[in-house]
Amino acid sequence: MFRWSAARLCSLALVVWVCYGCVGAPPAAQPDAGAGRQVKLLLSNAEGFFFNKRYEEAIAGYAEVLAVDPANAAAYRCRAAAHAALGRDAAAVADYGQAVALDPRFDEAWLGRGLYFYAKGRYAEAIDDFDKTIALDPRSYFAHLYKALACEKIGRLREAAIARQAYIHCEIPREEGGTAAQAAVPREVTVFGLQP
């Protein structure tokens, strides 16, 4: 009978864990540093187009990012806003959906889709996304504000009052200076002509 020493068993277990991960599958390929720099450059270029309201070029730029990094939730969220700016509703909804599917903890994607639904008059869906945003970031001024407005639109007045109190609370100055309301305005607020 062949006996394994404890040291050999530990070494074998370490090799198996490193090679196959803790779930038995090979670890996901990590992008190399060069690809990471390329993604940042491509994303920066696409963002430049977006903020100059050159949405077609922005969409092409985000597609380039996704060709290099198909799991880039931020690129999907940003491309969704560009599609929405051009009135391409199906593409916008698909990209927002892909962003939250890739990273369910990406509060900006939930907020962006909620603002999109709000702008389209889809208030119940907007409220669901604002709730998900708030669960991830309880100090999200824009999620509380637009949840209050959406609740008012469909007659959920008690929820609207609670959300209003929450966004007023978010306006209290933070230790770092400034208020939550002065934080970066989500791109969807600008694209859809919503009030910050």
N, C-alpha and C positions, 0 to 999 in steps of 0.2 A: 504494500500500500504506500502510495506517494503522499508525503506530508508537506504542507505548505507552512512556512513560518509566518508569524503575524506580520513581520516586516514585508515579506513577499506579497501577502494578501493586500496589505495597504498600498504597496507600489502598484499592483495590478489594478486595484480599484481606482487609484488616482489616474492611471493611464486611460482606463475606460471612461472615467468621468470627463477628463480633458478632451479626449477624442470624440466622444459621443454626447456630451452634455448630460445633464441630470435626467432627461426624459428619454434617453435612448436614441436620439436622432443627432446627426452631425450638427455642430453649431452653425448658426447662420453666418454667412460670409460678411465680414466687416469691410466697409469701404476703406480703401487705403487713403493716406493723407492727401495724395494728389487728387483723388476723386472728390474728397471732402472740399478741397479748395475750389475745384471746378464747380461743384454744386453751389457753393457760396457765391461765386462769381456769376453764374447763370441766374441765380435767384436775385442777386442785386440788379442785374440788367433788366430782368422781368419786372421787378418792383419799380425801376425807373420809368419804364413804359407805363405801368399801371398808374403811378401818381402823376404822370403827364397826360392821363386820359387817352392813351394810345392803347386801347383795350385789345385790339386784334394782335398787335405786336406783343403785348403782355401775355396773352393766351399762348402764343407761339413760344415765348420765353419760358413759361411755366411747363409747357410740354417738353422742352429741352431738359429742364431740371428733372422731370419725371422719367425721361429716357435714361438718365444717369442714375437716379435714385427713385425707383418706382414706389417706395414706401414713404415718400416725403409728404406727410399730412399737411404741412404748411403750404406747400405748392398747390395741393388740391384745394385747400380753403381759399387761397388767393385767386386761383384760376376760377373758382366758383363765383367769386365777387365780380371778376371781369366778365364772365358769361352773363351774370345778372345785369350788369351795366349795359350790355348789348341786347337785353331782352330775351336771352336764350335760357328760358326757364328750365327746360328739361336737363340741359347740360349743367346748369347751376345746381339744381337739386342733386344730380348724380355726383358732382364733385364734392359738395358739402357732405353728402352721405359717405363718400369714400374717405374723406378726411376724418370723420368721427369713427368710422369703422377701423381705420388704421391706428388711430390713437383716441380711444374713448375718454381719455383724461385731458384732451386738448380743449380747454374751456373756450378759447377764442373761436374754434370751429363751431362749437355748439352755439355760442353767442352770435356769430356771423349768420348761421342758418336761421336762428330765431329772429334776427333782424330782417332777414330776407322774407321769412314767412309773415312777419308783421307788416312789412311794406306791401306784400301781396294780399293783405286782408285775411290771411290764414291764421287767425288769432289763437285758436286752440293749439295748433301745432307750434306756434311761436311760444306760447306759455310753457309747453312741455320742454322745449329747448332752453328757455330761460331758467326753468327749474333745474335742468341738468347743469347749466352754467353755474348757478348759485350753489349747487351741491359741491362743485369743484372749487369755486371761488366765492365765498359768502360776501365778500366786499365788492362784488362787481356792480358798480353804480349803474351801468347801462342795462344789465340784466334786470335789476330791480325796477328801474325807471320804465323800461318798455314792457315788463310784465304788468306793472300797474296800469299802463295805458291799454294794453291788450285786454286785461281783465275788465276794464271799464267798457271797452267796445262790445264785449259779449255779455255784459250784465253781471259779472262776478265781482260785485262791489265790495264785499268783505275782503276777498283776496287782494283786490286793488288797493284797499286802505292799508293792509298789512305790507304790501310791496312798497307803497308810497312811504310808509314809516321807515322801511329798510333803506330806501335810496336816500332819504333825508339823513338818516344815520351815517350813510357813506359819505355825506358831504362834510362831516366833522373833520377838521384839519388833522392830518396824520403827523406823526412825529417827524417824518422826513421833510415836512413842509408841503403845503399844497393840500388839495382835497382829492378824494377819489374822482370827483366830477372833472377835475383838471387833468386826470390821467389821459393817456393817449386815446384819442377818439377812434373807435373801430372803423375800418374802411367802409363798412356797409352803411354807417350813418351818413357818410358823405355821398357815397354812390347812390343811395336811395333818397337823398334829400331830406333825411330825418333830422330832427332837432337834437343837438347834443345836450 
